[in-house]
Amino acid sequence: MLGVLLQIRARGTRSPEQGSSLAELAEHIVPHCATLRSLGPVAAPMSGAVSDLSARMILDSRGNPTIEVDCCVGGLLRGRAVVPSGASVGTHEALELRDGGTVWAGKGVDGAVSHVNGEIRDALVGMDVADQRAIDTALIELDGTANKARLGANAILGASMACMRAAAEGSLWHHIAGSGPSSMPVPQMNILNGGAHATSNVDVQEFMVVPHGFDNFPEALRSGVETYHALKSVLKEEGLLGGVGDEGGFAPNLSRNEDGLRYVLDAIERAGYAPGNQISIALDVAAQEFCQGDGYHMDGQVLSGTELGDLYSEWLDSYPIVSIEDPFGEDDWESWTEFTVREGRRVQIVGDDLYATNPGRLLRGIDLCATNAILVKLNQIGTVTETIEVIRMARDAGFGTVISHRSGETSDDVIADLAVGTDAGQIKTGAPARSDRTAKYNQLLRIAEQIDVYTDLF
């Protein structure tokens, strides 16, 4: 832009002493701004080495403490990242370090913050901010545990993401993509909440709409938003409209879990869209939450893994369901494999708690044909490099990849750029309500101004 201003000054009719009028500046700058916008964000020069790293406590969308990390390069703030937190947390996830005790109801993060401001800062200052793999390797080695329990996955991830943002020259999605492909992801929009994300009697954690039958992301998003508002009307007419869950979806009490499917289907039709052709349904069952020693407790019954799988098959026969996440418990490999062998050709079966974005568990799932897709969460594994490696492994195995938020979120929109930059194909980031969720959708709308490729669902 400085070069543009110098050209304007050189072409102006006034003398250098007189300068240019505002009208003259506007006449020449506006066309150049339009050109720059069409090319995407302007790249900023990067000096190279991490000069400082600092962390603080801020609040997430549930009012709980979380970590925000700043990364400075050449003495200037270049990257800032905030770490999310889950409610239904799998036992195989990297450890989120909390303080315990009575302050903040035990959820404080002072220890994790001190690790960033101490050991982690000391390890990373002077490193090349653009060498993400070296940074993440240093973090993993510094922690020295299998699940990042010493320093905390929240502390490590905050540093890893802040460095990634600091290294990005221009748009973050383009930095992530490098020379690889990129595309706009199909969203899974959580419009009816249950399970650990709500205080209702609904066992299934998320009923989502999937707007896949559209030519571009903005049209797809609009259809999902209109369906969300249509569901509000449907529930109000049924006397079921109450509060919302952690992720912004409505949270009614229902007589049985299948009613959630029926109401979502009604909402799709009420919004004027064709179920199955334009908008389909996805479920996050989060079955680990109702898996007990004697079986799966749903709708007042105790079901075996096979019986639960048979119930899902009945739902597949009756509703336009294209994706089922966590249909079984996180270690019930036999039920996963049995169901995937039977139904994997007609529905996406997504492992979340099963895999915990962990490459070792993913390899086992690939060997067993336990699923045909994986949910990817940065804070389940704890570094950017490991996350991207899991995505690559899954894609190489022919798996679908779904980039996901957590129920405890912030305004950080990194997963929007991650979904686009890795060409993941799908993103899951809650209802189109509450700024912690819409921040991701809004970032995707910005990116859609530069990318017009909207992913085919399958």
C-alpha positions as CSV (number, residue, x, y, z in Angstrom):
1,M,0.0,0.0,0.0
2,L,2.9,2.4,0.6
3,G,4.0,1.9,-3.0
4,V,0.4,2.8,-4.1
5,L,0.5,6.0,-2.1
6,L,3.9,6.9,-3.6
7,Q,2.6,6.4,-7.1
8,I,-0.4,8.5,-6.3
9,R,1.8,11.3,-5.0
10,A,4.0,11.1,-8.1
11,R,1.0,11.3,-10.4
12,G,-0.8,14.1,-8.5
13,T,-1.3,17.6,-10.0
14,R,-0.2,19.3,-6.8
15,S,3.4,19.9,-5.8
16,P,5.0,17.7,-3.3
17,E,4.7,20.4,-0.7
18,Q,0.9,20.7,-1.3
19,G,0.4,16.9,-1.1
20,S,-2.8,15.1,-2.4
21,S,-6.4,15.9,-1.6
22,L,-8.6,13.4,0.1
23,A,-10.7,13.1,-3.1
24,E,-7.5,12.4,-5.2
25,L,-6.4,9.8,-2.7
26,A,-9.8,8.0,-2.7
27,E,-9.9,8.0,-6.5
28,H,-6.7,6.0,-6.7
29,I,-6.8,4.0,-3.5
30,V,-10.3,2.4,-3.9
31,P,-9.5,0.5,-7.1
32,H,-6.2,-0.8,-5.5
33,C,-8.0,-1.9,-2.4
34,A,-10.5,-3.8,-4.5
35,T,-7.6,-5.6,-6.2
36,L,-5.9,-6.4,-3.0
37,R,-9.1,-7.8,-1.5
38,S,-9.5,-10.1,-4.5
39,L,-6.0,-11.5,-3.9
40,G,-6.8,-12.3,-0.2
41,P,-5.2,-10.9,3.0
42,V,-2.0,-9.0,2.5
43,A,1.1,-10.9,3.6
44,A,3.1,-9.3,6.4
45,P,6.9,-9.7,6.6
46,M,8.1,-12.3,9.1
47,S,11.3,-11.8,11.0
48,G,11.8,-15.4,11.9
49,A,12.6,-16.3,15.5
50,V,10.2,-16.4,18.5
51,S,11.1,-13.5,20.7
52,D,8.5,-14.0,23.4
53,L,5.7,-16.3,24.5
54,S,3.2,-15.5,27.2
55,A,-0.1,-16.9,28.5
56,R,-3.0,-15.7,30.6
57,M,-6.3,-17.1,31.8
58,I,-9.5,-16.1,30.1
59,L,-13.0,-17.5,30.2
60,D,-14.6,-19.9,27.7
61,S,-18.2,-20.1,26.6
62,R,-19.3,-22.0,29.7
63,G,-17.7,-19.5,32.0
64,N,-14.7,-21.7,32.9
65,P,-11.1,-20.7,32.8
66,T,-9.0,-21.5,29.8
67,I,-5.6,-20.5,28.3
68,E,-4.8,-17.7,25.9
69,V,-1.3,-17.6,24.5
70,D,0.5,-14.8,22.7
71,C,3.5,-15.4,20.4
72,C,5.8,-12.5,19.5
73,V,8.3,-12.4,16.6
74,G,10.9,-9.7,16.4
75,G,9.4,-8.0,19.5
76,L,5.9,-7.8,17.8
77,L,2.8,-9.7,18.7
78,R,2.2,-12.0,15.7
79,G,0.0,-14.8,16.9
80,R,-2.7,-15.3,19.6
81,A,-4.5,-18.6,20.3
82,V,-7.1,-19.8,22.8
83,V,-7.6,-23.4,23.8
84,P,-11.1,-25.0,23.9
85,S,-12.3,-27.5,26.4
86,G,-14.7,-30.5,26.1
87,A,-17.6,-31.7,28.3
88,S,-17.8,-35.4,27.2
89,V,-14.1,-36.0,27.4
90,G,-12.7,-39.4,26.3
91,T,-10.3,-41.2,28.6
92,H,-7.8,-41.5,25.7
93,E,-7.4,-37.8,25.2
94,A,-4.3,-35.8,26.1
95,L,-4.6,-34.4,29.6
96,E,-6.1,-31.0,30.1
97,L,-4.3,-29.6,33.2
98,R,-6.5,-28.1,35.8
99,D,-5.5,-26.7,39.3
100,G,-8.1,-28.6,41.4
101,G,-9.0,-27.3,44.8
102,T,-11.9,-24.9,45.5
103,V,-10.9,-21.8,43.4
104,W,-12.8,-21.7,40.1
105,A,-14.5,-24.9,41.4
106,G,-11.3,-26.7,40.7
107,K,-11.1,-25.7,37.0
108,G,-8.4,-23.1,37.3
109,V,-5.5,-23.1,34.9
110,D,-2.8,-21.2,36.8
111,G,-0.5,-24.2,36.7
112,A,-0.8,-24.5,32.9
113,V,-0.3,-20.7,32.5
114,S,2.8,-20.8,34.6
115,H,4.2,-23.6,32.4
116,V,3.7,-21.5,29.3
117,N,5.3,-18.5,30.9
118,G,8.2,-20.6,32.3
119,E,9.5,-23.8,30.7
120,I,7.7,-23.5,27.4
121,R,8.7,-19.9,26.8
122,D,12.3,-20.8,27.7
123,A,12.3,-23.7,25.2
124,L,10.7,-21.9,22.3
125,V,12.3,-18.4,22.4
126,G,14.9,-18.2,19.6
127,M,13.3,-21.0,17.5
128,D,12.2,-20.4,13.9
129,V,8.5,-19.7,14.2
130,A,7.9,-21.1,10.7
131,D,9.2,-24.5,11.7
132,Q,6.0,-25.9,13.2
133,R,7.3,-29.5,13.4
134,A,10.4,-28.5,15.3
135,I,8.4,-26.4,17.7
136,D,5.9,-29.1,18.4
137,T,8.7,-31.7,18.7
138,A,10.4,-29.5,21.3
139,L,7.1,-29.2,23.2
140,I,6.5,-33.0,23.2
141,E,10.0,-33.7,24.3
142,L,9.9,-31.0,27.0
143,D,6.7,-32.5,28.5
144,G,8.1,-36.1,28.3
145,T,4.9,-38.0,28.9
146,A,2.6,-40.0,26.6
147,N,-0.5,-37.9,27.2
148,K,1.1,-34.4,27.9
149,A,0.2,-34.8,31.6
150,R,3.2,-32.9,33.0
151,L,2.8,-29.6,31.3
152,G,-0.8,-30.0,30.2
153,A,-2.1,-30.4,26.7
154,N,-3.9,-27.1,27.1
155,A,-0.6,-25.3,27.8
156,I,1.2,-27.2,24.9
157,L,-1.6,-26.6,22.4
158,G,-1.9,-22.9,23.2
159,A,1.8,-22.5,22.5
160,S,1.6,-24.6,19.3
161,M,-1.4,-22.8,17.9
162,A,0.0,-19.3,18.8
163,C,3.2,-20.1,16.9
164,M,1.3,-21.4,13.9
165,R,-0.7,-18.1,13.8
166,A,2.5,-16.1,14.2
167,A,4.1,-17.9,11.2
168,A,1.2,-17.3,8.9
169,E,2.0,-14.7,6.2
170,G,-1.5,-13.6,5.2
171,S,-4.4,-16.0,5.5
172,L,-4.0,-18.8,8.0
173,W,-5.9,-21.4,5.8
174,H,-3.4,-20.7,3.0
175,H,-0.5,-21.1,5.4
176,I,-1.9,-24.5,6.5
177,A,-2.6,-25.6,2.9
178,G,0.8,-24.6,1.5
179,S,0.8,-26.0,-2.0
180,G,-1.9,-28.6,-1.2
181,P,-5.6,-28.5,-2.1
182,S,-8.2,-26.5,-0.2
183,S,-12.0,-26.4,-0.2
184,M,-15.0,-25.1,1.7
185,P,-16.2,-27.8,4.2
186,V,-19.7,-29.1,4.5
187,P,-20.9,-28.1,8.0
188,Q,-22.6,-30.4,10.5
189,M,-24.8,-27.9,12.4
190,N,-25.9,-29.0,15.9
191,I,-29.5,-27.7,16.2
192,L,-30.8,-30.0,19.0
193,N,-28.7,-30.8,22.0
194,G,-28.9,-33.6,24.5
195,G,-26.5,-35.8,26.5
196,A,-23.6,-34.0,28.3
197,H,-24.3,-30.8,26.4
198,A,-27.7,-30.2,28.0
199,T,-29.8,-30.8,31.1
200,S,-32.6,-32.6,29.2
201,N,-33.5,-36.3,29.3
202,V,-32.3,-36.9,25.8
203,D,-29.5,-39.4,25.5
204,V,-28.2,-38.6,22.0
205,Q,-25.8,-35.7,22.4
206,E,-26.3,-33.9,19.1
207,F,-28.9,-33.9,16.3
208,M,-27.3,-32.0,13.4
209,V,-28.3,-30.8,10.0
210,V,-25.9,-31.3,7.1
211,P,-26.6,-28.9,4.1
212,H,-24.8,-30.7,1.4
213,G,-27.0,-30.2,-1.7
214,F,-25.8,-26.7,-2.6
215,D,-23.4,-25.1,-5.0
216,N,-21.5,-22.9,-2.4
217,F,-20.9,-22.5,1.3
218,P,-22.9,-19.3,1.9
219,E,-26.1,-20.9,0.4
220,A,-25.5,-24.1,2.5
221,L,-25.0,-22.1,5.6
222,R,-28.2,-20.0,5.0
223,S,-30.2,-23.2,4.6
224,G,-28.9,-24.5,7.9
225,V,-29.7,-21.3,9.7
226,E,-33.2,-21.3,8.3
227,T,-33.7,-24.8,9.5
228,Y,-32.4,-23.9,12.9
229,H,-35.1,-21.2,13.2
230,A,-37.7,-23.5,11.7
231,L,-36.9,-26.0,14.5
232,K,-37.6,-23.3,17.0
233,S,-41.0,-22.8,15.6
234,V,-41.7,-26.6,15.5
235,L,-40.7,-27.0,19.2
236,K,-42.7,-24.0,20.2
237,E,-45.8,-25.4,18.6
238,E,-45.2,-28.7,20.5
239,G,-44.7,-26.8,23.8
240,L,-41.1,-28.0,24.0
241,L,-39.2,-24.7,23.5
242,G,-37.0,-24.1,26.5
243,G,-33.3,-23.3,26.8
244,V,-30.3,-24.2,24.7
245,G,-27.4,-26.5,25.3
246,D,-23.7,-25.7,25.5
247,E,-23.4,-25.6,21.7
248,G,-26.4,-23.4,21.0
249,G,-28.8,-26.0,19.9
250,F,-32.3,-26.3,21.5
251,A,-32.5,-28.6,24.4
252,P,-36.1,-30.0,24.9
253,N,-37.1,-32.9,27.0
254,L,-38.4,-35.7,24.7
255,S,-40.4,-38.9,25.2
256,R,-37.8,-40.9,23.3
257,N,-34.6,-40.2,21.4
258,E,-36.1,-40.9,18.0
259,D,-38.4,-37.8,18.5
260,G,-35.3,-35.7,18.0
261,L,-35.0,-37.1,14.5
262,R,-38.6,-36.5,13.8
263,Y,-38.5,-32.9,14.9
264,V,-35.4,-32.1,12.9
265,L,-36.9,-33.7,9.8
266,D,-40.0,-31.5,10.3
267,A,-37.8,-28.5,10.6
268,I,-36.0,-29.2,7.3
269,E,-39.3,-29.5,5.5
270,R,-40.7,-26.4,7.3
271,A,-37.7,-24.4,6.1
272,G,-38.6,-25.5,2.5
273,Y,-35.7,-27.9,1.8
274,A,-35.7,-31.4,0.5
275,P,-34.6,-33.9,3.1
276,G,-31.8,-36.2,1.9
277,N,-31.2,-34.2,-1.3
278,Q,-30.4,-30.7,0.1
279,I,-30.2,-31.2,3.8
280,S,-29.6,-34.5,5.6
281,I,-29.2,-35.4,9.3
282,A,-26.1,-36.3,11.3
283,L,-25.9,-37.7,14.9
284,D,-23.4,-37.5,17.6
285,V,-24.6,-40.2,19.9
286,A,-21.7,-40.0,22.4
287,A,-22.6,-43.5,23.5
288,Q,-19.8,-43.6,26.0
289,E,-21.9,-41.3,28.2
290,F,-24.6,-43.9,28.6
291,C,-22.4,-47.0,28.4
292,Q,-22.4,-48.9,31.7
293,G,-21.1,-52.3,32.8
294,D,-24.3,-54.1,31.8
295,G,-24.8,-52.4,28.4
296,Y,-26.1,-49.2,26.8
297,H,-28.9,-47.4,28.7
298,M,-31.2,-45.6,26.3
299,D,-34.9,-44.8,26.4
300,G,-35.3,-46.7,29.6
301,Q,-33.8,-49.9,28.1
302,V,-30.5,-51.7,28.5
303,L,-29.2,-52.7,25.1
304,S,-26.2,-54.7,24.0
305,G,-23.9,-53.3,21.3
306,T,-25.6,-55.4,18.7
307,E,-29.1,-54.3,19.8
308,L,-28.0,-50.7,19.7
309,G,-26.6,-51.2,16.2
310,D,-29.9,-52.7,15.1
311,L,-31.7,-49.6,16.4
312,Y,-29.4,-47.3,14.4
313,S,-30.2,-49.4,11.3
314,E,-33.9,-48.9,11.9
315,W,-33.2,-45.1,12.0
316,L,-31.2,-45.3,8.8
317,D,-34.2,-46.9,7.1
318,S,-36.6,-44.2,8.3
319,Y,-34.6,-40.9,8.2
320,P,-32.1,-39.2,5.9
321,I,-29.1,-39.9,8.2
322,V,-25.7,-39.5,6.5
323,S,-23.4,-39.6,9.5
324,I,-23.3,-41.2,13.0
325,E,-20.6,-40.2,15.4
326,D,-19.6,-42.3,18.4
327,P,-22.4,-44.8,18.2
328,F,-20.7,-47.1,20.7
329,G,-18.4,-46.8,23.7
330,E,-14.8,-45.8,23.3
331,D,-13.4,-49.3,23.8
332,D,-16.2,-51.4,22.4
333,W,-14.2,-52.2,19.3
334,E,-16.3,-55.3,18.5
335,S,-19.6,-53.3,18.2
336,W,-17.9,-50.7,16.1
337,T,-16.5,-53.2,13.6
338,E,-19.8,-55.2,13.4
339,F,-21.8,-52.1,12.7
340,T,-19.3,-50.7,10.2
341,V,-19.1,-53.9,8.2
342,R,-22.9,-53.9,8.0
343,E,-23.7,-50.3,7.4
344,G,-20.5,-48.6,6.4
345,R,-21.6,-48.4,2.8
346,R,-24.6,-46.3,3.4
347,V,-23.6,-44.0,6.3
348,Q,-20.5,-42.3,7.5
349,I,-19.5,-43.8,10.9
350,V,-17.3,-41.3,12.8
351,G,-14.9,-42.1,15.6
352,D,-14.4,-39.4,18.2
353,D,-13.9,-40.8,21.7
354,L,-12.8,-44.0,19.9
355,Y,-9.8,-42.3,18.4
356,A,-9.3,-39.1,20.4
357,T,-7.2,-37.7,17.4
358,N,-4.5,-40.2,18.5
359,P,-2.5,-41.8,15.7
360,G,-2.0,-45.1,17.5
361,R,-5.7,-45.6,18.1
362,L,-6.4,-44.5,14.5
363,L,-4.1,-47.2,13.2
364,R,-5.9,-49.8,15.2
365,G,-9.2,-48.6,13.8
366,I,-7.9,-48.7,10.3
367,D,-6.7,-52.3,10.8
368,L,-10.0,-53.4,12.3
369,C,-12.2,-51.4,9.8
370,A,-13.9,-50.0,12.9
371,T,-15.1,-46.8,11.2
372,N,-14.9,-45.0,7.9
373,A,-14.3,-41.5,9.3
374,I,-12.6,-39.7,12.1
375,L,-13.5,-36.6,14.1
376,V,-10.5,-34.3,14.6
377,K,-10.0,-32.1,17.6
378,L,-6.8,-30.1,18.2
379,N,-7.0,-30.4,22.0
380,Q,-7.4,-34.1,22.0
381,I,-3.8,-34.7,20.9
382,G,-2.3,-31.3,21.8
383,T,-0.2,-30.0,18.9
384,V,-0.8,-28.7,15.4
385,T,1.7,-31.1,13.9
386,E,0.2,-34.2,15.4
387,T,-3.3,-33.1,14.4
388,I,-2.3,-32.6,10.8
389,E,-0.5,-35.9,10.8
390,V,-3.7,-37.7,12.0
391,I,-5.7,-36.0,9.2
392,R,-3.1,-37.2,6.6
393,M,-3.2,-40.8,8.0
394,A,-7.0,-40.8,7.9
395,R,-7.1,-39.5,4.3
396,D,-4.5,-42.0,3.2
397,A,-6.7,-44.8,4.6
398,G,-9.8,-43.5,2.7
399,F,-11.4,-42.1,5.8
400,G,-13.6,-39.1,5.9
401,T,-12.3,-36.3,8.2
402,V,-14.4,-33.9,10.2
403,I,-12.7,-31.0,12.0
404,S,-14.5,-30.2,15.3
405,H,-14.9,-27.6,18.0
406,R,-15.5,-28.5,21.7
407,S,-18.5,-27.7,23.8
408,G,-16.4,-25.2,25.8
409,E,-15.4,-22.7,23.1
410,T,-14.1,-19.2,22.6
411,S,-14.1,-16.7,19.7
412,D,-10.9,-18.3,18.4
413,D,-11.8,-19.4,14.8
414,V,-8.8,-21.5,14.0
415,I,-10.8,-24.7,13.2
416,A,-12.4,-22.8,10.2
417,D,-9.0,-22.2,8.7
418,L,-7.8,-25.8,9.6
419,A,-10.8,-27.3,7.8
420,V,-10.2,-25.3,4.7
421,G,-6.4,-25.6,4.7
422,T,-6.3,-29.3,5.2
423,D,-9.1,-29.9,2.6
424,A,-10.9,-31.9,5.3
425,G,-14.3,-31.8,3.7
426,Q,-16.4,-31.4,6.8
427,I,-16.6,-29.2,9.9
428,K,-18.6,-29.5,13.0
429,T,-18.9,-26.3,15.0
430,G,-22.3,-26.2,16.7
431,A,-25.5,-24.2,16.2
432,P,-25.6,-21.0,14.2
433,A,-26.1,-19.2,17.5
434,R,-23.9,-17.7,20.2
435,S,-20.8,-15.9,19.2
436,D,-18.4,-18.7,20.2
437,R,-20.0,-20.8,17.4
438,T,-20.8,-18.1,14.8
439,A,-17.2,-16.9,14.9
440,K,-16.3,-20.1,13.0
441,Y,-19.1,-19.7,10.5
442,N,-18.3,-16.1,10.0
443,Q,-14.7,-16.9,9.3
444,L,-15.8,-19.5,6.8
445,L,-17.9,-16.8,5.1
446,R,-14.8,-14.6,4.8
447,I,-12.8,-17.5,3.3
448,A,-15.6,-18.3,0.9
449,E,-14.9,-14.9,-0.8
450,Q,-11.6,-16.4,-1.9
451,I,-12.5,-20.1,-2.4
452,D,-15.6,-21.2,-4.5
453,V,-15.1,-25.0,-4.2
454,Y,-17.8,-26.4,-2.0
455,T,-17.0,-30.0,-1.0
456,D,-19.1,-33.0,-2.2
457,L,-20.1,-34.7,1.0
458,F,-19.0,-38.2,-0.1
